């Protein structure tokens, strides 16, 4: 998995905490803990950040 461009990472923010995101492996991690006390994780789907809360799955989004 290629790294996201630095400029893009500078712009992205966690939609829950508003904190900066860092890339760890094939995903993004919030720099501040979420409501549960742990950093929030987001997936990269073919290099595109998916900044949806974990409780929303692909099944929930289908119409």
WOLIN-V942996 format. One record per residue. N is the residue number from 1. BURIAL is I if it has 16 or more other ideal C-beta (glycine too) atoms within 10 Angstrom, else O. Layout:
BEGIN
n=<N	N>
burial=<BURIAL	BURIAL>
END
This chain:
BEGIN
n=<1	2	3	4	5	6	7	8	9	10	11	12	13	14	15	16	17	18	19	20	21	22	23	24	25	26	27	28	29	30	31	32	33	34	35	36	37	38	39	40	41	42	43	44	45	46	47	48	49	50	51	52	53	54	55	56	57	58	59	60	61	62	63>
burial=<O	O	O	I	O	O	O	O	O	O	O	I	O	I	O	O	I	O	I	I	I	O	I	O	O	O	O	I	I	I	O	O	O	I	O	O	O	O	I	I	O	I	O	I	O	O	O	O	I	O	O	O	O	O	O	O	O	O	O	O	O	O	O>
END
